[in-house]
Amino acid sequence: MTSELALSHLHVTAVSWFDPDAEALREAMAREVGPRYSDRVSTADRAATNAVDSTSVFLTVVVYTAAGATDTREAVGHAALRWNGDDLELKRMFVTVEHRGTGVSTALLSAVEDAARKAGRPRLILQTGDRQPDAVRLYEKSGYSRIPIFSPYEILPFSNCFEKVFDQG
């Protein structure tokens, strides 16, 4: 996929789930977020619950930023959509620490929400943990509403689940 949307210095690009930049960003996310929950759920249970089957992935996007006069692109954000029943679910939304607060998360949300609308979905769902308060604030500020814990997250009672219902007009 080579679809790209430029937002000022940010470039949102659709990539393969297996794209090296996408994989590197997901690994960075796992290193940062995984230890926050290590005292609650076994690694095996958490890994199984949060696993993403690549065949369920509808879209993967990476945000790149141009670095100075050389125009070298740096991968700074990641998000994916996967099928969860009839819904599209936001997975693996992550922004590198150095680029938080610079519009990357807004660009990611805009891209995945637009994709969900274009796919004819009436809403977008997501799950995040209670030890990710910045993520919870972002989703609430962005128009997401809390919903009951949905499958497969029942094993993670500390989950925060959200939906954003799209206007049908």
SULQUIGI-V550834 format. One line per field, one symbol per residue. ss: DSSP state (A for helix, B for strand, O for the rest). A space follows every 50 residues. Layout:
ss = ???
This chain:
ss = OOOBBBBOOBBBBBBOOOOAAAAAAAAAAAAAAAAAAOOOOOAAAAAAAA OOOAAABBBBBBBBBBBAAAOBBBBBBBBBBBBBOOBBBBBBBBBOAAAO OOOAAAAAAAAAAAAAAAOOOOBBBBBBBOOOAAAAAAAAAOOOBBBOOO OOAAAOOOBBBBBBBOOOO
